[in-house]
């Protein structure tokens, strides 16, 4: 792919909200799909590729960090939110929006302004009749009940095609100027989650959906829990409890960041849960507000 014209590259301040679990890439080693809210116009941007674990620690981030990133519009991905980072060395950490209070008031100022009312609302605006993409990633409020986490076992080994990508990436990484060489060995330990995680949920219209959960933090929770657990079942129970009982608690106002994860027209309806937003409710359910 030809390099972008400098006139097409803009330094943008982005509130980072989600990042998905890494996948193997022959060119970059491993890739993470990150997304957040561009502060100048409160628009969502999907930043891909982002070789998160393989860049210098100065360029990594936590959720709700504000980064300044040189971005240009992806020409091979027509979704309006899709951008590519121009030079990883120019990423700057600007600020961070901490929790602040239990209701995440400052964070939610940005989140609420971009939320869609339902999954169908996102689907209806995703693609027009002339195949022009509309919004493809947004926070969507969901009910804190009628939720269920399910697990599907898969091989803990990457498929042969992905293994070839990882092997090919080693040479590229050793020559990549923005790669922290001390992280290359760490990269080689990239694990494949042995289970696919799915969430069955109901949005505020009463419609029920079952989607894959791609959130990095949830996958990492499984790996961390398995270190202390007697078996996989015990570790999976930790994941189930986290999502069903803590995140989707009745006292939480829950938004799922739902995104389309393929830019090809024929696969446009492939949606996934990229992240969770779950501040405490301003007033508990079934109790009158004081205001």
C-alpha positions in Angstrom: 0.0 0.0 0.0 1.5 3.4 -0.9 2.4 5.8 1.8 -0.2 8.5 2.6 0.3 12.0 1.5 1.4 14.2 4.4 -1.6 16.5 3.7 -3.9 13.5 4.4 -2.3 12.9 7.9 -3.8 14.8 10.8 -2.8 14.7 14.5 -6.0 13.8 16.3 -6.7 13.7 20.0 -8.6 10.5 20.7 -10.2 9.2 24.0 -9.4 5.5 23.8 -12.3 3.3 24.8 -11.9 -0.3 23.6 -9.2 -2.7 22.4 -9.7 -6.2 21.2 -7.6 -9.3 21.8 -4.6 -9.5 19.5 -4.7 -11.6 16.3 -1.6 -12.9 14.4 -0.3 -10.8 11.5 2.5 -11.7 9.1 3.4 -8.0 8.5 3.0 -6.6 12.0 3.4 -9.7 14.3 0.1 -9.2 16.0 -2.7 -6.7 15.7 -5.2 -5.1 18.0 -8.3 -3.3 16.8 -8.6 -0.2 19.0 -11.4 2.4 18.9 -12.3 5.6 20.7 -13.8 9.0 20.4 -12.2 11.8 18.4 -12.4 14.8 20.7 -12.7 17.6 18.1 -16.0 16.4 16.8 -17.0 13.5 19.2 -16.8 11.0 16.3 -15.8 7.4 16.8 -12.6 6.3 15.1 -11.4 2.7 14.6 -7.6 2.6 14.6 -6.2 -0.4 12.8 -3.6 -1.8 12.6 -2.2 -1.1 16.1 0.6 -3.6 17.1 -0.2 -2.8 20.7 2.1 -5.2 22.6 5.0 -4.7 20.2 5.4 -0.9 20.4 7.5 0.9 22.9 5.8 1.2 26.2 5.6 5.0 25.6 3.0 4.3 22.8 0.8 1.9 24.7 -2.2 3.0 26.5 -5.0 2.2 29.0 -8.6 2.6 28.3 -9.8 6.2 28.8 -6.3 7.6 28.0 -6.3 10.6 25.6 -3.7 10.1 22.9 -2.6 12.4 20.2 -2.2 10.1 17.1 -1.3 11.0 13.5 -4.1 9.4 11.5 -5.1 9.1 7.9 -8.3 7.6 6.4 -8.0 3.9 5.5 -8.4 3.6 1.7 -8.9 -0.2 1.8 -11.7 0.0 4.4 -14.7 2.1 3.5 -16.2 2.2 6.9 -16.3 5.8 8.1 -14.6 5.2 11.4 -11.6 3.3 10.0 -8.2 5.1 10.2 -4.6 4.0 10.2 -1.8 5.4 12.4 0.9 7.1 10.3 3.9 7.0 12.6 3.8 5.2 15.9 6.8 7.2 17.1 4.7 10.4 17.0 2.0 9.1 19.4 1.8 11.2 22.5 -0.1 10.6 25.7 -2.1 13.8 26.4 -4.3 13.1 29.4 -6.4 10.5 31.1 -10.1 10.6 32.2 -10.1 8.8 35.5 -13.2 7.3 37.0 -13.8 10.6 38.9 -16.9 9.4 40.7 -18.8 6.1 40.7 -21.0 7.3 37.9 -18.1 8.0 35.6 -19.6 11.4 35.0 -16.9 13.0 32.8 -16.4 9.8 30.8 -20.1 9.4 30.2 -20.4 12.9 28.9 -18.5 11.6 25.8 -20.1 8.2 25.7 -23.7 9.2 26.0 -23.4 11.7 23.1 -22.4 8.9 20.8 -24.7 6.1 21.9 -27.3 4.4 19.7 -30.6 3.4 21.2 -30.6 -0.2 20.0 -28.7 -2.8 17.9 -31.3 -2.5 15.1 -30.7 1.3 15.0 -27.0 0.6 14.4 -27.9 -2.1 11.7 -30.4 0.2 10.0 -27.8 3.0 9.5 -24.8 0.8 8.9 -25.2 0.5 5.1 -27.4 2.4 2.7 -28.9 1.0 -0.4 -26.1 2.3 -2.6 -23.6 0.4 -0.4 -22.2 3.5 1.3 -21.2 2.7 4.8 -22.8 4.4 7.8 -21.8 4.1 11.5 -20.4 0.7 12.3 -19.3 0.9 15.9 -21.3 2.5 18.8 -22.1 2.2 22.5 -25.6 0.6 22.9 -27.5 0.5 26.3 -28.6 -2.9 27.4 -30.8 -4.4 30.1 -29.1 -5.6 33.3 -31.1 -8.8 33.2 -31.8 -11.7 30.8 -28.1 -12.1 30.1 -26.1 -15.2 29.7 -22.4 -16.0 29.0 -21.6 -19.1 27.0 -18.3 -20.7 26.0 -17.3 -22.7 23.0 -14.1 -24.7 23.2 -11.5 -24.3 20.4 -7.9 -25.5 19.9 -5.5 -23.5 22.1 -3.0 -23.7 19.2 -3.2 -21.1 16.4 -4.2 -22.6 13.0 -1.3 -23.3 10.6 -2.0 -20.2 8.6 -1.7 -18.0 11.7 1.4 -19.8 12.8 3.0 -19.0 9.5 2.1 -15.3 10.0 3.8 -15.4 13.4 6.9 -16.9 12.0 7.1 -14.5 9.1 6.6 -11.6 11.5 9.8 -12.3 13.5 12.0 -11.0 10.6 9.8 -7.9 10.1 9.8 -7.1 13.8 13.6 -7.2 14.1 13.8 -4.5 11.4 10.9 -2.4 12.6 12.1 0.9 14.1 9.2 1.5 16.4 9.3 -2.0 17.9 10.8 -2.3 21.4 13.2 -5.2 20.8 12.8 -6.4 24.4 9.1 -7.1 23.6 9.9 -9.5 20.7 10.3 -12.5 23.0 7.1 -11.5 24.8 5.4 -11.4 21.4 6.3 -15.1 20.8 4.2 -16.1 23.7 1.0 -14.7 22.3 -1.7 -17.2 23.4 -4.8 -18.2 21.6 -7.8 -18.2 23.9 -9.0 -21.8 24.2 -12.6 -20.7 24.3 -14.8 -18.4 22.3 -16.9 -16.3 24.6 -20.4 -15.3 23.6 -22.9 -13.0 25.4 -26.7 -13.3 25.1 -28.3 -10.0 26.0 -31.4 -7.9 25.5 -31.3 -4.2 24.5 -33.7 -1.6 25.7 -36.2 -2.4 22.9 -36.6 -6.0 24.2 -34.8 -7.6 21.3 -32.3 -10.4 22.2 -29.0 -11.0 20.6 -26.0 -13.4 21.0 -22.6 -11.9 20.0 -19.0 -12.9 20.3 -17.0 -11.0 23.0 -13.7 -9.7 21.7 -12.7 -7.5 24.6 -9.1 -7.9 25.5 -9.7 -7.5 29.2 -12.2 -10.4 29.3 -9.8 -12.7 27.5 -7.0 -11.7 29.9 -9.3 -12.3 32.8 -9.6 -16.0 31.7 -5.8 -16.4 31.4 -5.2 -14.7 34.8 -7.9 -16.8 36.5 -6.5 -20.0 35.1 -3.2 -19.5 36.8 -4.9 -19.8 40.2 -7.8 -22.2 39.2 -7.9 -25.9 39.6 -9.2 -26.3 36.1 -10.7 -24.5 33.1 -14.2 -24.7 34.5 -13.2 -22.8 37.5 -11.5 -20.1 35.4 -14.6 -19.8 33.1 -16.8 -19.4 36.1 -14.7 -16.3 37.1 -15.4 -14.9 33.6 -19.1 -15.7 33.8 -19.4 -14.1 37.2 -17.5 -11.0 36.1 -19.8 -10.4 33.1 -23.2 -11.6 34.5 -22.9 -10.6 38.1 -20.6 -7.6 38.2 -20.6 -5.8 34.9 -24.3 -6.5 34.1 -25.4 -6.0 37.7 -28.8 -4.4 38.3 -27.0 -1.5 39.9 -25.0 -0.8 36.7 -25.9 1.3 33.7 -24.5 -0.9 31.0 -23.4 0.0 27.5 -21.9 -2.5 25.1 -19.6 -1.1 22.5 -20.8 -3.1 19.5 -18.9 -3.0 16.2 -18.9 -4.6 12.8 -15.7 -6.5 12.5 -15.4 -7.0 8.8 -15.2 -4.3 6.1 -16.4 -6.4 3.2 -20.0 -5.8 2.1 -21.1 -9.4 2.2 -20.0 -9.8 5.8 -21.3 -6.4 7.0 -23.6 -8.0 9.6 -20.9 -9.7 11.6 -21.2 -7.8 14.9 -19.3 -8.3 18.1 -19.0 -6.9 21.6 -15.7 -5.0 21.6 -16.0 -3.6 25.1 -18.1 -2.9 28.2 -19.0 0.4 29.8 -20.6 0.0 33.2 -20.8 2.9 35.6 -23.1 2.8 38.6 -26.6 3.9 38.0 -27.5 7.4 39.1 -30.4 5.9 40.9 -30.8 2.1 41.7 -33.6 0.3 39.8 -36.9 0.1 41.5 -36.0 3.1 43.8 -37.2 6.6 43.2 -34.6 9.2 42.2 -33.9 12.0 44.7 -33.8 14.6 41.8 
